[in-house]
Structure formats: structure tokens, C-alpha cells
Amino acid sequence: MIAAVVGAAAGAVFVVIAYAGRPQLTLEMDRAFPRRFASGFYDPERSGDTTFAWISQRADVKLADLNRSAKWICDVRLRGGRSDPATQPSVDLAVDGIVATTVKATNDFQDAKVVVPARAAGGAVVTITSSSTLVPGPSDPRQLGVQIDRIACRPEVGVALPPSATIRDAAQTGAIFGAVFALSGVALGPAVAGLLVIGILQAFPLSAGPAPYVRFSEAAVWLAIWIGGASLALVLVLDRFRSMRLQNAARLAIVFSAAVLYLKLLGLLHPSKLPIDAVFHAHRFEWVLAGKYFFTQPMPGGVTFPYAIGLYVFAAPWSALTNDHVTLLRVVVCCAQAIAGALLYPVVVKAWSDRTAALTAVVLFNAVPLPYGLLGNANLTNTFGEAAALSAVLIASLLAGGQVLPLIAFFLVAALAFLSHVSTFALLGVTLAALAVLYRVCGDRVLQRTAWFIGGVTIVAALLAIVLYYGHFGDVYKNALRVRASTTATDVQGEAPPPTAGVPAQNAGLWSRIVNALGFGVTMIGWPIVLLALVGVWRFAVDDGFLVASAFRRKDDGALVASAFRRKDGTHDRASLAVLAWTVAGAVFFAVAVMRVDAPFQRYAAEFFGRVLLATFPAAVVLAARATGWAWKQGLPLRLASASLVVCAVILAIQNWTAWFV
């Protein structure tokens, strides 16, 4: 009861504060808005640096539940866009059907002001009506009124309150998560702290842009019900079918992952979020649903490569629940990320018996900036593929000999990852191969035996992916081999590339390319995580004592490698070997990424390096978690220092998240 009440109060109070602190509504015509909110607008267009949208003869902006206890002022920036000044229309601005302002349009943008008077009842409809329209031509039969550059509404004076429905729904979501936290067995102190954070963060998307006026908060309630219910069910199942009940840190890891999933989906489904390539993926998904399974992705010079469809096949059964395929794919990808991140917890606990480090690994995994950029750009197949790949590596790290069910799970997840993206096929293949070799060379008898299972299952899963999908593109591979590297690049339609700011031009010197690529990696992983990871490397060398010097006292080739990665106490932990496997894969493909390439392919070299980082950044996360777990035991100064870096990493993640909808 306490948790539910605190959650409800936090949700309501913080959404009121967030809205009151920034009640202005500004609609820049650089994106399409929901028709239930803005009707009569055509798709956005661009003229130089200016974005605008034509309206038909009439356009309505429907501010449902707008709190009108105070007067509002709306400024509409418009122009006529007529070649003949004599044909410029007059424009009526009306509120609730009553004309308040009339202006004569010109070919220069001008601001027209309309007052929304105060009244007891909420809600308002601002209408823009053009006295005449024009038709561009036979190929464009649209009836065009005037061009709108911006619509901005603000309260004249006083404190503005959000719509009552938004306050109510924010309270409901807080209460739902409060109940979930309590029923999941989370202690009251951490539960209250988590509810306050959720209340603060959800207030941003619930109060931003058109969200308060399209009842976006109703979607938030349903997300809270489904995500909170699923996480609670997982906790109850694990408690029921395990010999030991979950530790408090494990419960926190589950509910934290659920809360992050909820907040991610609030950002991705926000009415202000640009779709970018999400519609592209929805179209490809519809191809798969229609039975078209084999298609390609264009590259420069007429080269094409297979476009893997693992995401679409996995999402296909869920399409029976909704016709909104854009939302469905986003939900599936975010759920895959949440599951992959949560699997870090058992791997780290099993390796080091350090629950602080394990919980930190889950937190930092969700704080890495790179996945936010990829999700924001709707690189959905690559993001899903690497989430599946991470799950495969972590399941492999939990294998105990030849148990059948874990091996089946490993095989299915690895095959799904191989079938989800071409880059994932290569990166995961090298990572799992390195992991099997490390287990075989560096492990005790259990790990050496497990190495054979990892290697065998990896080969079978890769062969299955080739037989089911990649083997159907023989002509595509032959054509790619014939294309010369100097072919002129052409623009292609497909996934937006990962963020590439700071990636060096490939005509720079080798050392410059390496330094700039490393700088790009620090930016994409986050400087706080990188700093903690460096401390983690040091702690591995000191605490685990990798005896590199003893490598020179070998008896045979196997002993050389084994001594190089053997801990002082003679044991080997799986988390460390997973880090080494990711490091091997990262080093191999980093060398490829910094090679000199011709100008037409420079964009793809930068994009490739982004994919390498996406596949291998868990190594930095695990190292950073190791450093945090160590610092937490060393006294107050180091505890505060490590906690500060974790907080900085979380703040960077929040900044990347809010960029989706603000």
C-alpha cells in the first residue's frame, strides 16, 4: 500500500511540475503529427533550412482537455506561397469555431496571433482557414491553402496545469509500478527511490509536445500494466521453480530492466518521435508476412547483400495482436534488449559472487549511448540481432556441460542472431569461436568440455542460417565479387547508419584513423563507463592476477596461452573469458574498420565500426561493473567516486533518451 501510494503521488506531482515548468506547445513542421491532434496538414516539406507544411483549405489543431483556467495565446507563422500577389488568400484563425483573427497572407512568413479565452470547461480547437486554394498541377492534385512554419501556444499568465487525464494516468502508472515493486519483494527503501525516479522521468514524455492533448498517457498506463505484470510474473516463476528464492539484488535487476523498458517505449512511441526508418522496417515486415522472405540491401556501385529477416520472423506471430507494425517492431526490439541486459546479472553473479557488480552491469548496459542512437534512427534489425547475439554469448557463459535444455536455448538464440543481420553473423561467429577456444585452452575440465558444446552448437547454428537463408543468394555474392571498389557510390534506401559524428575520414593516416576511431568509441560507449572499464582492467590484473610473465615458462603451446589467462588461484571465471572473447572479436574487426577505403565506401566503413562497437561494448560494461563492485568495498571515497561515474553514465543515457521526443 505504501509503495502504491508513493508511486501514485510521485507520478501525479512530477507530471504537474514538468508541465508547469514548460507549458508551451510548439509545433515545428518538420514531422507529421497524429491526425486526431492535427488534421488538414499535408506532409512536411523543406525550403533551404526552413521546414513547413501546406494545409488544405482548413486545418484544425485539437487541444483536447487543455486546461483553460487561464488565457492562452497561440502564434501561427504562415505565408501564402503564391506566385501572383493578387491571388494571396486571407486566413481566418478561429477558436472553437469562432473567428478571432483574420490576416492577409503574403509570400513572406508572418506571425498571426489568436487568443484562446479562459473558461471553466477544458479543451480547445484552433482552426486555420484559407479563403482560397491552389492546385500545383496534374501530377499533384492537392488543394493547397497556405504554408505553416510553426504553431506555438502558451499561457498568458499564471501557472498552467496539465489536463486532468494526464495527471490521473501518471498517478495510475506510478501506483502500478509501486504495486509491482512491492509484490516482487523489493525492499521499501529501494522501491521508493525507484518510484521517485520513474515519476520524474515519465513526466518528461507525458508532458512534452502534443502528448497531453492526444491522451498519450492512456498508452503509458497500458505499457505499465503489461510490462509490470510480465516482470512480476517472472519474479514469481523464478521464486516458485528455483530451489532458492531470488536475492534482493536479482529482484532489483528485474524490476529495473522493466522500468527501463517502459521508459524506452514511452520515448519511442511518443507523438513527437520522428519515425526515420521505422516505416521502412514495417514495410519489410509486411513483405515477410506476405510470404516474401528473400530480399537484399543495396550498396554502392550496384552491389547488394542479403537482408536478414530474423527480427521479422520472430515478430510475425505477434502481429496477430496488432496492425500497428511500427509499434510492434519497436516493442520486440526493446524487449530483446531488456532481456539481454538482464542476463548479465546471473553471469556476473556466477563468476564473481558480487551482486553489486552484477546489478551495476545491468544498469550500465542500459546507459550506453550507442543503442539509443540506433533505436532513435530505427536501426531495428541490427539492434535486435546484437541483442540476440549478446543473449547467446551470455547463455553460453551459463552452460554447465551438456544439459539439454540450456543447449537448445543456446542453439535457438544463436541461430536467431545469425539470421538477424549480416554483421551479426560475422561478429557473433568470431566471438563464440573465441569463447570456445578460451574455454578449451584456459579452462578446467568443466570448461574444456563445455567448449566442445559451444563450438559444435555454433557451427550447427551457423550452418542452419546458411541453409535456411544466406545460401539462397549465390548470384548476389558472385555479383559482389565482380564489382570493383572504385565504383561510384549511389544513394540507397535502408536503415539509417549508426551515429558517426567524430569518425575520421578514411584518407587520414593510419594512426589518425586509430586515434579518431578510439575517440568515437569513447563517445558511443560513454566516457564514465570507459573510465570505470579501465579501472576494471587494472583490477583484473591485480585481483585475478593474469600471469602474463609465466607465459614464458611453458611446457607446450597450450600451456603458454593457459598461463597467460590463468588466475593466481588457478580458477577461471566465465565472465572474464566472455570479456576476452568480446575483446578478441573487437580487435579483429577494429583492424578491418580502420583500414583505408575508397571514398564511395567511407560511410559504410564508419557504419561498420558502429556495428563492431554495438557487438562488443558489453565487455566495457562488465569491466566497469567489476570496478564498481571493487570500489564499493573500499570505503566511502572510492564508493562515492564510482557511484558518481555511474550517475554520470545514467545522465548521458537520459540525455540521449530525451532527444527522441524533445
Protein Blocks (a to p, Z undefined) as FASTA:
>chain_A
ZZmmmmmmmmmmmmmmmmmmmmcccddffbccdfklmghiacdddehjbccddddfbdcd
ddehiackbccdddddddekiablklpccddddeehiafbdcdddfbdcdddddddddfb
gciddddddfbdcdfbjklmcccfbdcfbdcdddfbdjddddfklmmmmmmmmmmmmmmm
mmnopafklmmmmmmmmmmmmmmmmmgcjllmnommmmmmmmmmmmmmmmmmmmmmmmmm
pmbdcdfklmmmmmmmmmmmmmmmmmmmpmklcfklmmmmmmmmmmmmnopabdcdddeh
hiacdddfklmmmmmmmmmmpcblmlmmmmmmmmmmmmmmmmmmmmmmmmnopaklmmmm
mmmmmmpmklmmmmmnopaklmmmmmmmmmmmmmmmmpghjafklmmmmmmmmmmmmmmo
fklmmmmmmmmmmmmmmmmmmmcfklmmmmmmmmmmmmmmmmmmmmmmmmmmmmmmmmmm
mpcfklccddddddddddfehiacfkbcfklmmmmmmmmmmmmnopklmmmmmmmmmmmm
mmnopafklmmmcfbfklmmmmmmccfkopacfklmmmmmmmmmmmmmmmmmmpccdfkl
mmmmmmmmmmmmmmmmmmmmmmmmmmmmmmmmnojklmmmmmmmmmmmmmmmmmmmmmmm
ZZ
